[in-house]
Amino acid sequence: MRYELMLPHQIRRAIAENWPVALPLGVLEYHGEHMAVGMDTLAVIKTLELFEKEKDVVILPPFYYGAASYAVAPPEGSGSVQVGGNALAPFGEELFYSLLRIGFRNIHAIIHHQTENFVAGMPTDLAFKAAGRQAIFRFLEKERGEGWWGSQAMADYYSGHAAGENFFNWVQVHPLMSADMNGKYPFDHAGIGETSLMLALCPEAVDANHFADNTGWYTASAKDASAELGQKGVAMIMDHLRMILRP
């Protein structure tokens, strides 16, 4: 369900049943002359909308204003919006802290931007990963007081952790495309892979009439994109979402 349309009794049910809460996290960035600047975020939104047809999930309003950077193109006339990680982290902490206060314990931010280096991290995902940890510590100290981890009530922490009980998993950040997709689907920027995803998920975000206007090396393969290839990527992404978005 879209969070902004939920009624309080529906929110209470989602909390009681531990529904996953998903934040589409992304950027507004130049993706060649042929594709919309919201591609990275749209890919997350559209696949979550497909997932919503299968499983119970709370979809938060998308956040588009991540750290796009100007690595691909300067912003003038290209449309890239850059908000640095130092500004994102305080926002993310407040958002996650608020969701924890509401009662959610199964919170996920999903991002497609710059995730080829996801283990090491890039500015947007790193900011929200840090924000999640800060929000959890802040919430636990509010609820349990200082010294909560050292109290006798936490004596079974390590045994519980080994059994999969981990409140630090209350907030997680994931790439839209899992590492298992490497070599199985093209990972690129505005090339055949991303363009195909948009043709499958949001065709109005692609204008084939502008393929010839591209000059960047990274867009050279875009003209070979197809909705059929995009559907293969969507199927793999959906398998990934089914793994990470569980009660």
C-alpha positions in Angstrom: 0.0 0.0 0.0 1.1 3.6 -0.6 1.8 5.0 2.8 0.2 8.4 2.0 -3.1 6.7 1.3 -3.1 4.5 4.4 -5.6 4.9 7.2 -4.5 4.5 10.9 -6.1 1.1 11.2 -4.2 -0.1 8.1 -0.9 1.3 9.6 -1.6 -0.6 12.8 -2.2 -3.8 10.9 1.0 -3.4 8.9 2.9 -2.9 12.2 1.3 -6.0 13.8 2.0 -8.2 10.8 5.5 -6.8 10.3 5.0 -5.7 6.7 8.1 -4.5 4.9 8.3 -0.8 4.5 10.1 0.3 1.4 11.6 3.7 0.5 12.4 4.2 -3.2 15.7 6.0 -2.9 17.2 7.7 -5.9 18.4 10.8 -7.7 17.7 13.1 -10.6 20.6 12.6 -13.0 21.4 13.1 -16.7 20.8 9.8 -18.5 21.7 10.8 -22.1 19.5 12.7 -24.5 17.1 9.8 -24.9 16.1 9.1 -21.3 14.4 10.8 -18.4 16.5 12.2 -15.5 14.5 10.2 -13.0 15.5 6.8 -14.4 17.3 5.5 -11.3 14.4 6.3 -9.0 11.7 5.3 -11.5 13.2 1.8 -11.8 12.7 1.3 -8.0 9.2 2.7 -7.9 7.9 0.7 -10.9 9.3 -2.6 -9.6 7.9 -2.0 -6.2 4.5 -1.4 -7.7 4.8 -4.8 -9.4 5.9 -6.3 -6.1 2.9 -4.7 -4.4 0.6 -6.8 -6.6 2.1 -10.0 -5.1 2.8 -9.2 -1.4 1.8 -6.9 1.4 4.2 -4.0 1.5 4.1 -0.3 2.5 5.6 1.9 -0.2 6.8 5.3 1.1 6.7 8.4 -1.1 9.9 8.2 -3.2 13.0 10.3 -2.3 14.5 11.7 -5.5 17.0 14.1 -4.1 20.1 12.0 -3.5 23.7 12.7 -4.5 23.6 12.4 -8.2 27.1 14.0 -8.6 28.3 15.8 -11.7 30.5 13.0 -12.8 28.4 12.2 -15.9 27.7 15.8 -17.0 27.7 19.3 -15.5 24.2 20.3 -14.4 23.7 23.3 -16.7 21.1 22.2 -19.2 21.4 18.5 -18.3 19.2 18.3 -15.3 21.3 16.6 -12.7 20.5 17.6 -9.1 23.2 17.2 -6.5 22.5 17.0 -2.8 25.6 15.8 -0.9 25.8 13.0 1.6 26.4 15.3 4.5 23.0 16.9 3.9 21.3 13.6 3.3 22.3 11.8 6.5 20.5 14.1 8.9 17.3 13.8 6.8 17.6 10.0 6.6 18.1 9.8 10.4 15.0 11.8 11.1 12.9 9.8 8.6 14.0 6.4 10.0 13.7 7.5 13.6 10.1 8.7 12.9 9.2 5.4 11.2 10.6 3.5 14.3 8.5 5.7 16.6 5.4 4.8 14.5 6.2 1.2 15.2 7.7 -0.2 12.0 10.6 -2.7 12.4 11.1 -3.9 8.9 12.3 -0.8 7.0 14.1 -0.9 3.7 15.6 1.8 1.4 16.1 0.5 -2.1 18.5 2.3 -4.5 19.7 1.9 -8.1 22.1 4.8 -8.3 25.9 3.9 -8.3 25.3 0.5 -6.8 28.1 -1.3 -8.8 30.2 -0.3 -5.7 27.6 -1.1 -3.1 29.8 -3.0 -0.7 32.2 -0.2 -0.4 29.4 2.3 -0.7 28.7 5.6 -2.6 27.5 8.9 -1.2 23.7 8.3 -1.2 23.6 4.8 0.1 26.4 5.5 2.6 24.4 8.4 4.0 21.3 6.4 4.4 23.1 3.4 5.9 24.7 5.6 8.5 21.3 7.3 9.1 19.7 4.0 9.7 22.3 3.0 12.4 22.1 6.4 14.1 18.3 6.2 14.1 18.3 2.8 15.7 20.8 3.7 18.4 18.8 6.9 19.1 15.5 5.0 19.3 16.9 2.3 21.6 18.4 4.8 24.0 15.1 6.6 24.1 13.1 3.5 24.8 15.5 1.6 27.1 17.8 4.3 28.5 21.5 4.7 28.4 23.4 1.5 29.2 20.6 -0.6 27.5 23.0 -3.0 25.8 25.0 -3.6 29.0 22.0 -4.3 31.1 21.3 -7.9 32.3 18.2 -8.0 30.1 20.6 -8.1 27.1 22.6 -11.1 28.4 21.3 -13.3 25.6 22.3 -10.7 22.9 24.9 -12.9 21.2 22.9 -16.1 21.2 19.9 -14.2 19.8 22.1 -12.6 17.2 23.4 -16.0 16.1 19.7 -17.1 15.8 18.9 -14.2 13.5 17.5 -11.8 16.0 19.1 -8.4 15.2 17.4 -5.1 15.8 20.1 -3.5 13.7 18.2 -5.0 10.8 15.2 -2.9 11.6 16.5 -0.5 8.9 18.4 -1.8 5.9 19.6 -0.3 2.6 19.7 -2.5 -0.5 20.7 -2.2 -4.2 17.8 -2.7 -6.6 20.0 -5.1 -8.7 21.6 -7.7 -6.6 25.2 -8.9 -7.0 23.8 -12.1 -8.4 22.7 -10.2 -11.5 26.3 -9.5 -12.4 27.1 -11.1 -15.8 23.4 -12.0 -16.3 22.1 -8.5 -17.1 23.9 -5.5 -18.4 24.8 -3.0 -15.7 25.4 0.4 -17.2 24.5 4.0 -17.1 22.0 5.0 -19.8 23.1 2.2 -22.0 21.4 -0.9 -23.2 20.7 -2.2 -19.7 19.0 0.8 -18.1 17.3 1.8 -21.3 15.8 -1.7 -21.6 14.6 -1.5 -18.0 12.8 1.8 -18.8 11.3 0.4 -22.0 9.9 -2.5 -19.9 8.8 -0.5 -16.8 8.2 3.1 -17.9 8.4 3.4 -21.7 7.3 7.1 -21.6 10.7 7.8 -20.0 12.5 6.9 -23.3 12.4 8.7 -26.6 14.1 6.7 -29.4 14.1 9.8 -31.6 17.0 11.2 -29.5 19.4 8.2 -29.6 21.3 9.9 -32.4 21.7 13.0 -30.2 23.9 11.2 -27.7 27.6 11.8 -27.7 28.7 10.0 -24.5 30.5 6.6 -24.6 28.1 5.3 -22.0 25.1 5.7 -24.2 26.5 4.0 -27.3 24.6 0.7 -26.7 21.3 2.4 -25.8 20.0 2.1 -29.4 20.1 -1.7 -29.1 17.8 -1.7 -26.0 14.5 -3.6 -26.0 11.5 -4.1 -23.7 12.2 -7.8 -24.0 15.6 -7.5 -22.5 14.2 -5.2 -19.9 11.7 -7.8 -18.9 14.5 -10.2 -18.2 16.1 -7.7 -15.9 12.7 -7.0 -14.2 12.3 -10.7 -13.5 15.6 -10.9 -11.8 14.9 -7.8 -9.8 11.6 -9.2 -8.7 13.3 -12.3 -7.4 15.7 -10.1 -5.4 12.8 -8.1 -3.9 11.0 -11.3 -2.9 14.1 -12.3 -0.9 14.7 -9.0 0.9 11.1 -7.8 1.5 9.6 -10.4 3.8 7.6 -10.1 7.0 
